[in-house]
Amino acid sequence: MLKKLFLIVVTLIAIPLVIAAFTAKTYDVEREVVINQPKESVFNYIKYLKNQNDYSKWAKMDPNMTKAYRGTDGEVGFVSAWDSKNEEVGTGEQEIIAIKAGERIDFELRFLKPFESTAPAYMITESLSDNETKVKWGFSGRMDYPMNLMLLIMDFEQIIGDDLQTGLDNLKNIQEQ
């Protein structure tokens, strides 16, 4: 009887671990919005990380979070750091790692609390006409084995995508005022 119980417990533990071995460990999320403003104007606004305080959902989740900055905003190497007691916000920093003037900004997000993780993100501007700009905001994440099982349970593309879309919609409202 004890042997059967042991085999059942081992099987219940082994099955998820085997499934996790064959589950993706990465996910990519991208959302976009069209803003009725010239590309140059939109790009010159989003290249400054401090402006994310006005449109990013995450920056607005805790008005009491501590923020710190290093470097020159809008330039490669600028770091925007945050520290929040709200676990949904946590502690981390974002660094501009590349800029293709007028077109693309690449960031590295470094989450420190409640979990450690590093993830790339980007924003792209594309001119649709003289007065229309498509902005894409993307994020990539990674979950190591066996935590990657959460990718089967939770829809990270939807959760993070909704937050990105909220930020883009806020950006559109600001830019079109």
Backbone torsions as a table, in degrees:
resi	resn	phi	psi	omega
1	MET	NA	-44.4	178.8
2	LEU	-64.9	-35.8	178.8
3	LYS	-65.2	-42.3	178.8
4	LYS	-65.1	-42.2	178.5
5	LEU	-62.3	-41.8	177.9
6	PHE	-62.1	-44.1	179.3
7	LEU	-64.0	-38.2	178.4
8	ILE	-64.7	-45.4	-179.9
9	VAL	-63.1	-45.7	179.5
10	VAL	-61.5	-42.1	178.9
11	THR	-64.0	-43.3	179.4
12	LEU	-63.7	-31.3	177.0
13	ILE	-79.9	-40.4	-175.1
14	ALA	-69.4	-38.5	-175.9
15	ILE	-57.7	-51.4	178.6
16	PRO	-62.9	-34.6	179.6
17	LEU	-66.9	-36.9	176.9
18	VAL	-68.9	-43.7	178.2
19	ILE	-60.0	-42.7	179.9
20	ALA	-61.6	-32.4	179.8
21	ALA	-63.8	-24.3	-178.0
22	PHE	-108.9	8.5	-178.9
23	THR	-96.6	144.1	177.9
24	ALA	-56.1	149.1	179.3
25	LYS	-109.2	-5.7	-177.9
26	THR	-127.8	159.7	174.6
27	TYR	-146.7	151.0	179.2
28	ASP	-127.9	138.0	-179.4
29	VAL	-131.4	135.4	175.3
30	GLU	-144.9	136.5	174.6
31	ARG	-131.0	161.1	-179.0
32	GLU	-144.6	160.7	177.0
33	VAL	-148.7	151.4	174.5
34	VAL	-104.3	126.5	-178.6
35	ILE	-112.3	131.8	-179.5
36	ASN	-83.2	69.9	176.4
37	GLN	-153.8	157.1	177.3
38	PRO	-64.8	147.8	-178.3
39	LYS	-54.8	-44.2	-177.4
40	GLU	-59.0	-43.1	179.9
41	SER	-64.1	-45.4	-179.7
42	VAL	-65.1	-47.5	-178.8
43	PHE	-61.6	-42.9	-179.4
44	ASN	-65.4	-17.9	174.9
45	TYR	-86.3	-47.2	-174.2
46	ILE	-75.0	-17.8	-178.8
47	LYS	-70.6	-14.6	177.3
48	TYR	-93.3	113.7	-177.9
49	LEU	-61.2	-32.5	179.5
50	LYS	-60.3	-27.0	178.3
51	ASN	-67.9	-19.7	176.9
52	GLN	-61.8	-23.4	176.4
53	ASN	-59.0	-24.7	-178.0
54	ASP	-89.2	-21.7	-175.2
55	TYR	-129.0	-22.3	-178.1
56	SER	-72.2	131.1	177.5
57	LYS	-59.8	-40.6	-176.8
58	TRP	-66.1	-37.5	179.9
59	ALA	-67.8	-23.8	-177.8
60	LYS	-93.9	-6.5	-174.6
61	MET	-69.4	-27.6	179.8
62	ASP	-137.2	98.8	-179.0
63	PRO	-65.9	-13.4	-179.0
64	ASN	-97.8	3.9	-179.1
65	MET	-65.8	150.4	176.8
66	THR	-88.2	134.2	179.1
67	LYS	-122.4	144.5	178.0
68	ALA	-141.5	151.9	-176.8
69	TYR	-133.3	146.1	175.3
70	ARG	-134.1	135.3	176.8
71	GLY	94.2	-166.4	-178.7
72	THR	-104.7	118.1	-178.0
73	ASP	-59.7	140.3	179.8
74	GLY	87.3	4.3	179.6
75	GLU	-126.1	154.3	177.3
76	VAL	-56.6	134.8	-179.9
77	GLY	100.0	-13.4	179.0
78	PHE	-68.1	136.7	-179.2
79	VAL	-123.6	131.0	174.0
80	SER	-113.3	118.2	-177.5
81	ALA	-113.2	152.6	178.1
82	TRP	-139.5	154.2	176.9
83	ASP	-144.6	118.7	-176.4
84	SER	-133.1	145.1	173.9
85	LYS	-80.5	-14.7	176.6
86	ASN	-74.2	117.5	-176.4
87	GLU	-63.3	-23.5	177.4
88	GLU	-71.6	-20.6	179.7
89	VAL	-101.7	-49.6	176.7
90	GLY	69.2	-151.2	-178.8
91	THR	-129.5	138.0	177.7
92	GLY	179.8	-168.2	178.4
93	GLU	-153.0	159.1	-179.9
94	GLN	-130.3	130.8	-178.7
95	GLU	-122.4	136.6	172.5
96	ILE	-75.7	119.5	-177.8
97	ILE	-107.8	-16.0	176.9
98	ALA	-161.7	146.1	174.9
99	ILE	-136.8	127.3	168.8
100	LYS	-106.9	103.2	-169.3
101	ALA	-45.8	127.6	176.8
102	GLY	76.9	-3.4	-173.7
103	GLU	-128.6	-45.0	-170.1
104	ARG	-153.2	142.3	173.9
105	ILE	-127.6	129.7	176.8
106	ASP	-110.0	137.5	-179.3
107	PHE	-122.0	157.2	166.9
108	GLU	-118.9	121.1	176.7
109	LEU	-95.4	129.1	178.5
110	ARG	-121.0	105.3	178.5
111	PHE	-89.0	133.4	-177.9
112	LEU	-111.7	-40.0	178.3
113	LYS	-138.9	144.6	6.2
114	PRO	-80.3	-4.1	175.9
115	PHE	-142.8	155.8	178.3
116	GLU	-93.6	133.9	-179.6
117	SER	-166.5	150.5	174.0
118	THR	-124.4	135.2	-176.8
119	ALA	-144.6	139.7	174.5
120	PRO	-82.5	149.1	175.1
121	ALA	-144.3	164.9	-179.4
122	TYR	-156.8	161.8	169.5
123	MET	-133.8	134.1	-178.5
124	ILE	-124.1	137.3	172.9
125	THR	-114.6	139.1	-179.4
126	GLU	-136.3	126.2	179.5
127	SER	-76.2	125.1	175.7
128	LEU	-97.7	-28.0	175.4
129	SER	-162.7	-176.7	-179.8
130	ASP	-60.1	-25.2	-174.3
131	ASN	-129.7	23.5	177.4
132	GLU	-136.6	130.5	-179.2
133	THR	-130.5	128.3	172.7
134	LYS	-89.5	128.9	176.4
135	VAL	-114.5	127.3	175.2
136	LYS	-111.6	135.4	177.3
137	TRP	-123.4	121.4	-176.2
138	GLY	-128.0	158.3	-175.5
139	PHE	-149.8	139.7	174.6
140	SER	-122.5	142.2	179.8
141	GLY	-131.8	162.6	179.9
142	ARG	-139.5	137.6	174.4
143	MET	-127.7	118.3	-178.8
144	ASP	-73.2	158.1	176.7
145	TYR	-62.2	137.0	0.0
146	PRO	-94.4	3.5	-179.1
147	MET	-63.5	-19.4	178.8
148	ASN	-62.0	-12.8	173.6
149	LEU	-58.5	-28.3	179.1
150	MET	-62.2	-25.4	178.2
151	LEU	-65.6	-22.4	176.2
152	LEU	-82.9	-26.5	-174.6
153	ILE	-93.3	-42.8	-176.7
154	MET	-108.9	141.4	179.6
155	ASP	-92.6	82.8	-177.9
156	PHE	-62.1	-34.0	178.9
157	GLU	-60.6	-41.6	-179.9
158	GLN	-72.4	-47.3	-176.3
159	ILE	-61.9	-53.5	-178.8
160	ILE	-70.6	-37.6	178.6
161	GLY	-59.9	-41.2	177.8
162	ASP	-62.3	-40.4	179.0
163	ASP	-67.0	-41.1	176.7
164	LEU	-62.4	-42.9	-179.0
165	GLN	-64.6	-39.3	176.1
166	THR	-59.3	-44.5	178.2
167	GLY	-62.3	-43.3	179.0
168	LEU	-65.8	-38.8	177.4
169	ASP	-65.1	-39.7	175.3
170	ASN	-62.7	-42.5	178.2
171	LEU	-60.0	-44.1	179.1
172	LYS	-59.2	-46.8	179.7
173	ASN	-60.1	-43.3	179.4
174	ILE	-64.5	-46.4	-175.5
175	GLN	-69.7	-28.8	-176.4
176	GLU	-94.6	3.2	178.1
177	GLN	-72.3	NA	NA
